[in-house]
Amino acid sequence: MARPFRRTPGGYTASFEPAERDLIRELAEDVRALLRPADTTADGSTVDPLEALVGITEKPTLPADSAVVRLLPAASNDDETAIEYRRYTERDLRETKRANLAMLAFDIESRDLSLNEEHARAWAAALGDIRLVLADRLYIVDEDTAEDIAAFTDPSEIETQEEYMAVVYNFVSWVQDSLMLAMIDGLDDKETPGRACGETTEQE
């Protein structure tokens, strides 16, 4: 059973079963693939190296995949302004998110997981992006649908693919929540010297 993140003198620690590590890594790799720039091939080479160097996308468009739209939302209700914003920011945003996901996929291979502040922030962002994609696939659009999905927490009761995705979504949410609580606890430690490191409870 997974053990949640907690703040320790060595960083933010947690542990996961092999199957849980595989799941988190595969999710990170799948979302990272979704975020590959449209003008980038599977091997990472770009059609125009100059564009990649300066971080500009000459002909940006709204992503066709609704999950990617959630990851890279329009910055303005005005179409012209939104496209111009994408032109100068989308490539860097994609690469930042891909770097966070790559860091998570690398870190999760460790049996004794311990994250420093930089890696913890990358994990929090990457887990948030994974949740956004899963939420899109599960059609979570409001509090009512979110509550319906939250009811699926027992893998032994899964009967459909959607229920499996719901369990995965809730597991990823639990991992992210435990990390965020540990990071908040870390902030409290910095503000109160000598305070003992707090611990969170294991997932039920």
ABEGO torsion letter per residue (X at the ends): XBBBBBBBAAEBBBBBBAAAAAAAAAAAAAAAAAABBAABBAAGBBABAAAAAAGBBABBBBBABAAAAAABBBABABAAAAAAAAAAAAAAAAAAAAAAAAAAAAAAABABBBBBAAAAAAAAAAAAAAAAAAAAAAGBABAAAAAAAAABABAAABABAAAAAAAAAAAAAAAAAAAAAAAAAAAAAAABBGBBBBBBBBBX
